[in-house]
């Protein structure tokens, strides 16, 4: 007798149903996590720094530098002292996000982000000031007029020196530009001419002077580098030069009556340059209007209240009043407002850290406050 074989049950429908349920659960979990990550920050937190306010306080990447008259101290954004370095009296310093150029008398110090000195030496003449870059440090030494400009790498190797270009001139400022900071610009003032004249020099470090341009008598106070272009900003115009110092006159922008107070230069894309009316920044920083220039965009903002200062971070505009922090995206028509959790009204805006904190002062007290962020960051 032939035995009948029972057919095996088809389990595929059950498997598909189970997989569908698991996929649904996964999608819900991903959605919850995504929404949680996209929630906007609606509160501002504040940490008091263990120092009293003075003009030496500067952002140092995500940290803060402070000189107390003897030593320079590096503090975290929560107020913890990370390191201290003794300089002596009457010192000064400049910094990037990860290196410090400090000076006292004839001696220069190059200090890394961990507080270790990678180089120090007596340069033989009084140091007027120094500037730090990605690869190099520049020091202006000697007399106020006809000074010398020395360039060292971060380990102290001699890279360049220039004196002839500044015969009869006073060096006002120095900076580095290029992808790796391999170029250098200087601003110098002709003090013996019949009229004030600012001169822009550009250099390729260790090679040659690539250009020299007369900027006339308009006071030049800022230089930015974006998209292979030097933006040279004076009290009348924002001028544009290539890396060799050749001007593109068609790219100049009229900024008369406005002063640059903040900027953000991303690795890619256009810089965001924030201006305020000169009359509102001359004394007590009574800022009520802002102007944001980025590429072809030239946008104006009216602030909800009088502010002490403003900045740009992650393409958003932030402004600080005595008790409120305001935020607006470039396309926003109004500012969002956030209360400042401080013991008393803020009276100074100091600067912004690279990780999204601002420095403010309330009398002698100094605070680091978080910047509120929009949803989706």
C-alpha positions in Angstrom: 0.0 0.0 0.0 1.4 3.4 -1.0 2.0 5.8 1.9 0.8 9.3 1.4 3.4 12.1 2.2 1.9 15.1 4.0 3.0 18.4 2.4 5.4 20.5 4.5 3.7 23.7 5.8 4.8 26.9 4.0 6.5 29.1 6.6 7.4 32.0 4.2 4.4 34.1 5.0 5.1 33.9 8.7 8.8 34.8 8.1 7.8 37.8 5.9 5.4 39.0 8.5 8.1 38.8 11.2 10.6 40.6 9.0 8.0 43.3 8.3 7.4 43.8 12.1 11.1 44.0 12.8 11.6 46.5 9.9 8.7 48.6 11.3 10.2 48.6 14.8 13.6 49.6 13.4 12.1 52.5 11.5 10.3 53.8 14.6 13.5 53.6 16.6 15.5 55.4 13.9 12.8 58.1 13.7 12.8 58.6 17.5 16.6 58.9 17.6 16.7 61.2 14.6 14.0 63.5 16.1 15.9 63.5 19.4 19.1 64.5 17.6 17.3 67.3 15.7 15.6 68.9 18.7 16.6 72.6 19.0 18.5 73.8 22.0 16.1 76.1 23.8 18.2 77.0 26.8 21.5 78.7 27.3 23.9 77.4 29.9 26.6 79.5 31.5 29.9 78.7 33.3 31.9 81.2 35.2 35.6 81.3 34.5 38.1 81.5 37.4 39.5 84.9 36.3 38.5 88.6 36.4 37.8 90.4 33.1 40.7 92.2 31.3 41.5 92.9 27.7 43.8 89.8 27.4 41.0 87.2 27.4 40.9 85.5 24.0 39.2 82.4 22.4 41.7 79.5 21.8 39.8 77.0 19.7 37.3 75.5 22.2 39.3 76.9 25.1 40.0 80.3 26.6 43.4 82.1 27.1 43.9 84.6 29.9 47.0 86.6 31.0 47.1 87.7 34.6 50.2 89.9 34.4 52.6 87.1 35.1 51.4 83.8 33.5 49.1 82.8 30.6 46.4 80.4 31.6 44.4 78.0 29.3 40.8 77.3 30.6 38.2 74.9 29.2 34.7 76.0 28.3 33.5 74.9 31.7 36.2 76.9 33.6 38.7 74.2 34.4 42.3 75.4 34.1 44.1 73.1 31.6 47.6 74.6 31.9 49.6 77.7 32.8 52.7 79.1 31.4 54.9 81.8 33.0 55.8 84.7 30.8 56.7 87.5 33.2 55.4 91.1 33.3 54.3 93.2 30.3 53.8 90.3 28.0 51.5 89.9 25.0 50.2 86.9 23.0 48.4 85.9 19.8 46.9 82.6 18.9 45.2 80.3 16.4 43.0 77.5 17.4 46.0 75.3 18.4 49.2 77.4 18.8 50.2 80.5 20.8 52.8 83.1 20.0 53.7 85.0 23.1 56.3 87.7 23.8 57.9 89.6 26.7 60.6 92.1 26.1 63.0 90.6 23.5 61.9 87.0 24.0 59.4 85.1 22.0 57.7 81.9 23.0 55.8 79.4 20.8 53.4 77.3 22.8 51.4 74.3 21.6 47.8 73.6 22.6 48.9 71.5 25.6 51.0 74.3 27.1 54.4 73.0 26.0 56.9 75.5 24.7 58.2 74.3 21.3 60.5 77.2 21.0 61.7 80.3 22.9 64.6 82.7 22.2 65.9 86.2 22.6 65.5 87.9 19.3 68.0 90.7 20.1 65.5 93.6 19.8 62.3 94.5 21.6 59.3 92.7 20.1 56.4 95.0 19.1 54.0 92.2 18.5 53.8 88.7 17.0 51.2 86.8 15.0 50.6 83.0 14.9 49.6 81.0 11.7 49.1 77.4 10.7 52.8 76.7 10.1 54.6 79.9 11.1 54.9 82.7 13.6 55.8 86.3 12.5 57.4 88.8 14.9 57.8 92.5 14.4 60.9 93.7 16.2 63.0 96.9 16.6 61.9 100.5 16.4 58.3 101.6 15.7 59.4 102.9 12.3 61.7 100.9 10.0 61.2 97.6 11.9 62.3 94.1 11.0 59.9 91.2 10.3 61.1 87.7 11.3 59.3 84.5 10.5 59.8 81.2 12.3 58.2 77.8 12.0 56.5 76.3 15.1 59.8 74.7 16.1 61.8 77.9 15.8 63.5 77.3 12.5 64.3 80.6 10.7 62.1 80.8 7.6 62.2 84.4 6.4 63.2 88.0 7.3 62.4 91.4 5.8 63.5 94.9 6.6 64.0 96.8 3.3 60.3 96.7 2.5 59.5 98.6 5.7 62.1 101.4 5.6 60.4 104.5 6.9 57.2 102.5 7.5 55.3 101.4 10.6 54.0 97.8 10.5 50.4 97.8 11.7 49.5 94.1 11.4 50.6 90.7 9.9 48.7 87.6 9.0 49.1 84.3 7.2 46.9 82.9 4.4 46.7 80.1 1.9 45.6 76.5 2.4 48.4 75.8 4.8 49.3 79.3 5.8 52.2 79.4 3.4 51.6 83.0 2.4 51.8 86.2 4.5 50.3 89.7 4.3 51.4 92.8 6.1 49.8 96.2 6.5 52.2 99.1 7.0 51.7 102.9 7.4 53.9 105.5 5.6 54.5 107.9 8.4 56.7 110.3 6.4 54.4 110.9 3.4 52.5 114.1 2.8 49.3 112.1 3.5 48.6 109.0 5.4 49.1 105.9 3.2 48.6 102.3 4.1 50.6 99.7 2.1 49.6 96.1 1.6 52.6 93.6 1.1 52.1 90.0 0.2 54.8 87.3 0.6 55.3 83.6 -0.1 57.1 82.6 3.1 60.8 81.7 2.5 60.7 82.8 -1.2 59.8 86.3 -2.2 57.7 89.4 -1.9 54.9 88.7 -4.3 53.2 92.1 -4.3 52.9 95.6 -2.9 49.8 97.8 -3.2 49.1 101.3 -2.0 45.7 101.4 -0.2 45.7 105.3 0.1 44.5 107.1 3.2 41.4 105.0 4.1 42.0 103.2 7.4 42.5 99.4 6.7 41.7 97.4 9.8 40.9 93.8 8.7 42.1 91.1 6.2 40.3 87.8 5.5 41.2 85.0 3.2 38.4 83.0 1.4 38.3 81.1 -1.9 41.8 82.1 -2.8 40.9 85.8 -2.4 42.2 88.3 0.1 39.4 90.5 1.4 41.0 93.8 2.6 38.5 95.9 4.5 38.9 99.6 5.2 36.6 102.3 6.4 35.3 102.8 2.8 35.4 99.6 0.8 36.0 95.9 1.0 38.7 95.3 -1.6 39.6 91.9 -3.3 43.1 90.7 -4.2 44.5 87.5 -5.5 47.3 85.7 -3.6 49.9 87.8 -5.4 48.4 91.1 -4.5 46.6 91.9 -7.8 43.3 93.7 -7.2 40.0 92.6 -8.8 38.3 96.1 -8.9 35.0 94.6 -10.1 34.7 92.7 -6.8 34.9 95.6 -4.4 32.0 96.3 -2.0 31.1 99.6 -0.5 31.1 99.3 3.3 31.3 103.0 4.3 29.5 103.5 7.6 29.8 99.8 8.5 32.4 98.0 10.6 33.3 94.3 10.5 32.6 92.8 13.9 32.6 89.1 13.2 33.2 86.5 10.5 33.2 82.8 9.7 35.4 81.4 6.9 34.4 77.7 6.1 36.8 75.3 4.4 34.5 75.4 1.4 32.1 78.0 0.3 31.9 81.8 0.9 32.9 83.5 4.1 30.2 85.1 6.2 31.2 88.7 7.2 29.1 90.4 9.8 29.1 94.3 10.0 27.5 96.8 12.3 27.0 100.5 11.9 30.3 102.3 12.7 28.5 104.8 14.9 27.0 101.9 17.0 30.4 100.3 17.6 32.6 103.3 18.3 32.1 103.5 22.1 29.8 101.4 24.2 28.6 99.0 21.5 25.1 100.1 21.2 24.3 97.8 18.3 20.8 97.9 16.8 21.4 96.8 13.2 23.5 94.2 11.4 24.7 93.5 7.9 25.7 90.1 6.6 27.8 89.8 3.4 28.5 86.4 1.9 29.2 85.9 -1.8 26.4 87.7 -3.7 24.3 87.9 -0.6 24.1 91.3 1.2 21.4 91.1 4.0 20.4 93.5 6.7 18.9 92.7 10.1 17.2 94.8 12.7 17.8 93.6 16.2 15.0 93.2 18.7 17.0 95.1 21.4 20.2 97.0 21.8 23.1 94.6 21.8 26.7 94.5 23.1 28.1 92.5 20.2 27.4 89.9 17.6 29.1 87.1 15.8 28.6 84.3 13.1 28.8 80.6 13.9 27.6 77.7 11.8 26.1 80.2 9.3 23.8 81.6 12.0 23.9 85.2 13.3 24.1 85.6 17.1 23.8 88.8 19.1 24.1 89.4 22.8 22.2 92.0 24.9 22.4 92.6 28.6 20.1 89.7 29.4 19.2 87.9 26.1 21.0 86.0 23.4 19.4 86.2 19.9 19.8 83.8 16.9 18.8 84.1 13.3 19.6 81.9 10.2 20.6 83.9 7.1 17.1 83.6 5.6 15.2 84.3 8.8 13.0 87.4 9.0 13.1 87.5 12.8 15.4 86.5 15.7 14.7 83.8 18.2 15.5 84.9 21.8 17.0 83.0 24.7 17.5 84.2 28.3 21.0 84.5 29.6 21.4 82.7 33.0 23.8 85.2 34.5 24.0 86.7 38.0 23.7 90.2 36.7 23.4 91.9 33.3 26.2 91.3 30.7 28.1 94.5 29.8 30.8 93.1 27.4 30.8 90.7 24.5 34.3 89.1 24.2 34.2 86.5 21.4 33.2 83.1 20.2 34.8 79.7 20.7 35.2 77.2 17.8 32.7 74.7 19.5 29.8 77.0 19.8 30.2 79.0 23.0 30.4 82.8 23.5 32.4 84.8 26.0 30.7 87.6 27.9 31.5 89.7 30.9 29.4 91.0 33.7 31.6 93.6 35.4 34.7 91.7 36.6 33.0 88.3 36.1 33.6 86.3 32.9 31.2 83.6 31.6 31.2 81.0 28.8 27.7 80.6 27.4 26.4 77.9 25.0 25.0 79.1 21.7 21.5 77.9 21.0 21.1 75.8 17.8 18.4 75.4 15.3 16.6 72.0 14.8 18.4 69.7 12.4 22.0 70.4 13.5 
